[in-house]
Amino acid sequence: MLTEYNFRSLYSTGEKNSPVEFFTNALSRSDHFDLGLGFFSSASINVLCLGFARFISNGGRMRLYINQFLSENDYKALVTTPHAIEDSVIKDFHAMLNLLSKRDEHFFNCLSYLISTGRIDIRIVIPKTGGIAHQKFGVFTDEKGNKVSFIGSLNLTASALTSRNIESISCQVSWKGAEESISEYEELFNSIFTGEKENITVLKADQLTQEIIKAFPSPDEKTIIDEEDKLIKEWREQSPGKQTIDSVVATENDEPHFPFPTGAFPYQTEAYQSWRNNGYTGIFAMATGTGKTITSLNCVLEEYKNSGKYRMLILVPSNDLVSQWVGEVGKFNFKNVYVVNGMNDWRKSLTELKNEVGWGIERNYVIISTYVSFTDPSFQNLIKKLNDSEMILIADEAHNVGSSSVRKAFDVLPIRKRIALSATPSRKYDEEGTRAIEEYFHDVPPYCYSFSMERAIKEGRLMHYLYYPRIAYLNDSEMKRYTSYTRQLLSFFDAKEKKFKESQEVIDLLMKRKRVIHKAQDKYRVFMGIIDELVANEKTKYCFVYTPEGVDYGSGEEEKILEKMKELVFEKYPEIRTNTFLGGDSGRKDKLRAFAEGQIDMLFAMKCLDEGVDVPRAEVGIFTSSTGNPRQFIQRRGRLLRTHPDKTFAYIYDTIVVPAASSDSEHNMYEMERSLVRNELMRVAYFASLSDNYYEAKKALSGVLDYYKIEISTLISELQNQ
């Protein structure tokens, strides 16, 4: 942590406390770094390279902005020549490649690794009035939120950071009363980086990052750390008497360890014991926000204490989660992390690992893969050759294991020790997939370890919440289409069993009918009623709006629904700052950060927030998709219930679309509708039962409950007895 080093208030070139020492100490103890670099030259990055590998092993994330020239000489030569900004940077970058030293190459290897794992965002800042962005400042942050800022006359060039010029930087630390001052630096950086500061243009350096990856194919973490160790040794030999770098990069505790001084919570220890007792396999059915990741990694840590070894395969559904897991693994000080996705050359690095293991060389390592890459035949072949008795599989968002392609890979997976993580292990409309998950992990309900939402709220691990169900009805034309699909479904409905026969045709018809519900026009009325209520209560900040993600819509209809809702808010309340959060949006991390800092009031999202993506701060959730999938709803609610010092409650508005009541409904139609509405209200009853305003939520549903002769208390009782 940053607090473990005694930072000085001033660092000067040529002095004992040099800027090089400052940067190396700060980097190696941080897991987040915001840097306004100015010139992105070889000289600039050379002095920053030592400590970057340790920054990476900490799970480090970085935001960096540069000006449009790679060096001061470039600026002087090119300032009068008009041409494409990023094309110029790319041209200069290629010219720079011929001049790189080993330390420069190490820096770019680290940079490439951060790019390939989605842990760095680089932008180009250009003043609209001409000239260049020339600020030299930044903020380091560690895992506990401690911060160190720097600013000064310093030019980040080799001559400035070594002893050729006399330059200095001033340094402030948050744990010695400088929180307010550092906060001002953070606000300045954010205003520049996001382009909100006046008189500047900000470009994403997408071409530059791709060129860096091409020139420096991302190595694995072990290679980067070994490379840095060699550079440190060379630096020490060339600079007798200077031992500060050694003390910086030598970790005080180089062994894997629990990341927090309090140690594992009793429930995490209990989960480990239960997993062992279940034959080192099982499902951890833990509510979103209760620390599934830490709990599973603690199991690996406990096994390491017994054997002195760790070998992990971690499976996740998205690249966002790959990045999150890299950070969590780093907090435990697990090393040799191999990322397997479509963004790096994992075949080469894993083949080298396989060869080392084949030669009898003992290696501890962590492989983090997306489920898509996991099914790659090359990867499957490598895993078979790497497998040994100590290897542990962690399947995050384990409901993904039930998909047909992943199941084929699991059928031949040799790893014996397995942990499945999910708030909702079952797969809606897929009993076969659910059974497969339970078979692969040798577990059945109530599962190896469970940590319920009710328990998490009672113990203060999740936020108390207020739940407001809102009813929307289908109009006449929607009702005709809905009824048509319902009549077709009748032939597949078992009135005695109160359920449908299993068939693809049933699934298709249910999806078509769900499409009608997703597009129900009455939802716009209900939605704006919720917005009016939030405005009246001054609750429009930190608000997520979940819109339908589309049930095989095609033609982008789901985005049209999102945009229409966003436009309705703008037309009536233009002062509410809104934005969108979509699956293919390259700026999603910045939007989440801006949302957390209050720069965006209301964020409209689709399915991309369902699986594991951490939302730093959210207080209000509006669910307009009326999803019948309990997994989606549970995960979305979990995003909102994470605790925050400035939150007292979470507020959840849930839109439930039901067919319009009809006095002449056929008996069979009514019974089937009652069964379907009852299933929908089952999850509504569950969420209402855990809210702090249960009776108010129940009253809002009274009309539907009365029409379909459903007792919400009966639904809750059934849930509790399952």
Secondary structure, DSSP 8 states (H G I E B T S, - for coil): -GGGS---SEEETTSSS-HHHHHHHHHHT-SEEEEEEES--HHHHHTT-TTHHHHHHTT-EEEEEE-S-SSHHHHHHHTTS---HHHHHHHHHHHHHTT--HHHHHHHHHHHHHHHTT-EEEEEEEETTSS-----EEEEE-TT--EEEEEES---SHHHHTTSS--EEEEEEGGGT-HHHHHHHHHHHHHHHTT-STTEEEEE-HHHHHHHHHHS----HHHHHHHHHHHHHHHHHHSTT--HHHHHHS-S--S---SSTT-S-HHHHHHHHHHHHTTSEEEEEE-TTS-HHHHHHHHHHHHHHHHS--EEEEEESSHHHHHHHHHHHHHTT---EEEESTTS-HHHHHHHHHHHHHTT----EEEEEEHHHHT-HHHHHHHHHH--TTEEEEESSGGGGGSHHHHHHHHT----EEEEEES--S-TT-HHHHHHHHHHTT--TT-SEEE-HHHHHHTTSB--EEEEEEEEE--HHHHHHHHHHHHHHHTTEETTTTEE---HHHHHHHHHHHHHHHT-THHHHHHHHHHHHHHHTT--SSEEEE----SS--TTHHHHHHHHHHHHHHHH-TTS-EEEE-TT-TTHHHHHHHHHTTS-SEEEE-GGGSSS---S---EEEE-S----HHHHHHHHHHH-B--TT-S-EEEEEEEEE----TT--HHHHHHHHHHHHHHHHHHHHHHHTSTTHHHHHHHTHHHHHHTT--HHHHHHHHHH-
